[in-house]
Amino acid sequence: MTLINLQNTPQKAGVAREIVRFDSNGVTLIGTLYKPEDAHSALPGAIVTGAWTTVKEQMAGTYARELAARGFAALAFDFTGWGESDGAPRYVEDPAVKTADILAATAFMNARADVGALSGLGICASSGYMADAVANDARLGRLALVAPWLHDPAMAAEIYGGAEAAQGLIAASEADDGNVLLAASPTDNSSVMFGAPYYTEADRGLIAAYDNKFAVASWKPWLTYDAQASADQLDKPVLMVGSPAIALPAGAAAYEARTKAPLEKVWLGEDVTQFDFYDRADVVIASADAVADFFQA
């Protein structure tokens, strides 16, 4: 069976796009706001963020378009130092900076007359950033996580080769003078995501807009990040969409066990991989349906 992907379909019938700019701690961020073409009143709003190293034209934009087709004003944007947004240093995967950017996006959306009640959707790595933002900002009412990657430092150390290897990467990060690696490559085994699907495929995530860069300075903020911590503050409704084959099911399970927030789950089949959630048409449509229904509840 041929699987249809939605990554490289930037136009969607009935959905209009608006290029927007807003400030985040003195940095100008660039986003795309998707809305139904026939919208004549304020719409429920959604802020959508994607996997690590990605830009707004990748899975964040895919889900924002799908939500717009379901009646939302949905924003996908480039984080500080990524894509079309300003900011330096470039290509640093810093959870604190990205969480602050989500809060800036929240302020921007909240000030628009054409946007009503706001919710947040985090995909993969930005699930932790979005969960933190929703837990701590009263303007965000609901949280949806798709294929969530929710590590704490202990999990991260195990994923990246053990405590000694993780400490080595952190030390390299602390001593770094601006080195930048390839984020993904099918041939260069020094890339951070060597041979990874989606990111290394031209008909999927390897698009012209993708920076495909990873600053060595990212290792310390990334490996020391605790995406589990927001579970203690979160008291708003949560939806998790995933499958047994997502990249870090243990992180999703730990977060579910830890939070006291009302939590719903939509778990797809074992054949649905992490990367399928980014652009596989049937998976994205099922996930977007679940998220839209949840946000509108």
Secondary structure by P-SEA (a helix, b strand, c coil): cbbbbcccccccccbbbbbbbbbcccbbbbbbbbcccccccccbbbbbbbccccccccaaaaaaaaaaaaccbbbbbbccccccccccccccccaaaaaaaaaaaaaaaaacccccbbbbbbcccaaaaaaaaaaccccccbbbbcccccccaaaaaaaaccaaaaaaaaaaaaacccccccccccccccccccccccccccccccccccccbbbccaaaaaaaccccccccccccbbbbbbccccccaaaaaaaaaccccbbbbbbbccccccccccccaaaaaaaaaaaaaaaac
